[in-house]
Structure formats: structure tokens, C-alpha cells
Amino acid sequence: MTGEFIVEIVTTVPDGTPQSEVDERRAAEAVRARELAASGHLVRLWRPVGELRSTGLWRAEDEDDLRANVLGTLPLSPWMEFAVTAVEPHPNDPGER
């Protein structure tokens, strides 16, 4: 994995979707998120307080790989909108080098 991306995700459940389907997809989403974290693709994930969206730090070869082979594998992805921003370390970043 060579690229890092900040991804904002908004999930909108289609009207009329049975609650059982929503529950099944959310459970599968949690499993897939753990798998993506274990493989190094999902680095961090936050939910802004009081909002129904997520912001995460993700890793992939490039944006096409991220969209097709990482985000596209999320069970909720058909209901998600993704705003992807490629990022790189800032020279003054106090984090790990």
C-alpha cells in the first residue's frame, strides 16, 4: 500500500428497506471493517459527535484501488457516498516518521 486517503462517508438507507436487511448489512459491515483494519487498509475511523457520517484514514495503492478493492467491498457501499482526498505527510507532522 502506498497511498493514504481521508474518506468521508455518508450512508443513506433507501426508503422501504426492511430493518432485517439493514441489521444484516450493518453486522457484515462491522466484520468487513475488522478485516480491512487487519490488512492495513483501514487505519482509523471517526464519527463526528451527533452526526450520521464517518471520517476515516485509509490506505491503498491508489484511489482506483481504494474505491474498487477496499471501499467497494463494504456491505453498505451501495448505500454510501464517498468523498476521497489523497493525503501525504506534512513536513511539520509530529507523528511517526
FENKA-V100102 format. One record per residue. N is the residue number from 1. RES is the residue in one small letter. PHI is phi as a letter, one per 20 degrees, with the letter a starting at -180 (999 if undefined). OMEGA is omega in whole degrees, 0 to 359 (none if undefined). Layout:
# FENKA-V100102
{{N & RES & PHI & OMEGA} {N & RES & PHI & OMEGA}}
This chain:
# FENKA-V100102
{{1 & m & 999 & 183} {2 & t & d & 184} {3 & g & d & 174} {4 & e & d & 186} {5 & f & c & 168} {6 & i & e & 182} {7 & v & c & 173} {8 & e & e & 185} {9 & i & c & 173} {10 & v & d & 181} {11 & t & d & 178} {12 & t & c & 178} {13 & v & f & 180} {14 & p & f & 176} {15 & d & g & 177} {16 & g & n & 179} {17 & t & f & 179} {18 & p & f & 180} {19 & q & g & 179} {20 & s & f & 178} {21 & e & f & 178} {22 & v & g & 181} {23 & d & f & 180} {24 & e & f & 180} {25 & r & f & 179} {26 & r & f & 177} {27 & a & f & 178} {28 & a & f & 178} {29 & e & f & 179} {30 & a & f & 178} {31 & v & f & 182} {32 & r & f & 178} {33 & a & f & 178} {34 & r & f & 178} {35 & e & f & 180} {36 & l & f & 175} {37 & a & f & 181} {38 & a & f & 180} {39 & s & e & 177} {40 & g & n & 180} {41 & h & f & 179} {42 & l & d & 184} {43 & v & e & 180} {44 & r & b & 179} {45 & l & b & 181} {46 & w & c & 171} {47 & r & c & 176} {48 & p & g & 182} {49 & v & g & 176} {50 & g & m & 182} {51 & e & c & 179} {52 & l & d & 175} {53 & r & b & 181} {54 & s & c & 173} {55 & t & c & 183} {56 & g & c & 172} {57 & l & d & 185} {58 & w & c & 177} {59 & r & c & 177} {60 & a & a & 179} {61 & e & f & 179} {62 & d & a & 184} {63 & e & f & 178} {64 & d & f & 178} {65 & d & f & 179} {66 & l & g & 184} {67 & r & f & 185} {68 & a & e & 191} {69 & n & d & 179} {70 & v & c & 182} {71 & l & f & 180} {72 & g & f & 179} {73 & t & e & 179} {74 & l & f & 181} {75 & p & g & 179} {76 & l & e & 187} {77 & s & g & 177} {78 & p & f & 181} {79 & w & d & 186} {80 & m & d & 168} {81 & e & d & 183} {82 & f & d & 170} {83 & a & d & 187} {84 & v & d & 175} {85 & t & c & 175} {86 & a & f & 180} {87 & v & c & 174} {88 & e & b & 181} {89 & p & f & 175} {90 & h & e & 180} {91 & p & g & 181} {92 & n & e & 180} {93 & d & f & 180} {94 & p & e & 182} {95 & g & f & 180} {96 & e & g & 179} {97 & r & d & none}}
